[in-house]
């Protein structure tokens, strides 16, 4: 029971940390997606 609770807490903290990293780097991710979109569809 305690081990499962600990894993849940670690998982939730990891998810929040990942979400924070994505939000902080959203402009970089947009630039990369735009580059790939232009590369694939040759605008």
Secondary structure as UniProt FT lines:
FT   HELIX           2..24
FT   HELIX           26..41
//
